Every structure is written in C-alpha cells, then in structure tokens.
Amino acid sequence: MNEQGWGEGDSEPVFSGLRETGITGRQIACALKISSATVSKWRRGKSPIPADIQVFLTLMLASQVDRLGDLYADWGPAPAAWHLTARAGLELAREQLAAQEMRNQTLPGFAICDGVRLFRVWWNADRIVTDLTTKPAPIVRHMVTAAGA
C-alpha cells in the first residue's frame, strides 16, 4: 500500500479496488477496447485518465463489489479463514470505491454522463453475449436427444 492506502503503484483508488475484486488490467483494456499498455500507464500515473473512463472504472468497481457481496452472502459453509479473507477483500474494495467516488465529485457533469453511457453499453453488451452463449446450450441438448429418440 502507498501513503494514500491504495495498491502500490496505483494512481487512483479504483485500480486497487478492481485488483482486489479480481479484475486485471488486461480485462479493463478488453472492456474499453484499448491496449493493456494504456491501462498500465493510467494505473502508474504516467498518463492522465480521461474523466469519462474514470467514471466507467468506478462503475465497473461498484458492479464487482455488488456482485461479490451477493456471492459472499449466498455462500454456504466454508472454512473460517476463507470467510475472513473474503470479507477483508470485499471491505477493502468497498473502501477503495468510496475513495474513488469522493475523487469523482470534482469531475465535470458531461464526463459523468459519458462515463455512465459507456458503462451501460459495456454492461448490456456483456449480458447479451453471456445470454447468447449460455442459453442455446439446453435447447441444443434437447433437440439432439429428441432427434436421437
């Protein structure tokens, strides 16, 4: 951790939070359709992060925190050490999210709108692709077994 409490080398708390929730720089680059090198420059503070991207990353982190919070709440019996580790990681990600949200309060309104729009397009596209790849499988299995009967 650096003096701000973020991950070592991170220019913004959102990067530490995303790392804590399991999101890599490569996944960020894929979501934004940019190079991993660009994300690395942002993370290390070598290049300024566009304000709309900062909002997008904050929303991505918020989505991950919500998803992992739900997953953790639904998780059944597990070793106590796992629960402690998972809870600590989730709490750290929540703290990073809160810190990033405070920093985002100074961003211009148009950047917030653009970042939200960018996130919604990404989030909806991710859901459509997921639905297309998972839902046809049972239908195909049913058709194959029906044809074989």
Sequence and secondary structure as in RCSB ss.txt:
>XXXX:A:sequence
MNEQGWGEGDSEPVFSGLRETGITGRQIACALKISSATVSKWRRGKSPIPADIQVFLTLMLASQVDRLGDLYADW
GPAPAAWHLTARAGLELAREQLAAQEMRNQTLPGFAICDGVRLFRVWWNADRIVTDLTTKPAPIVRHMVTAAGA
>XXXX:A:secstr
  TTSS TT SSHHHHHHHHTT  HHHHHHHHTS HHHHHHHHHTSS   HHHHHHHHHHHHHHHHHHHHHHHH 
 S  HHHHHHHHHHHHHHHHHHHHHHHHHTTS HHHHHHHHHHHHHHHHHHHHHHHHHHSHHHHHHHHHHHHH 
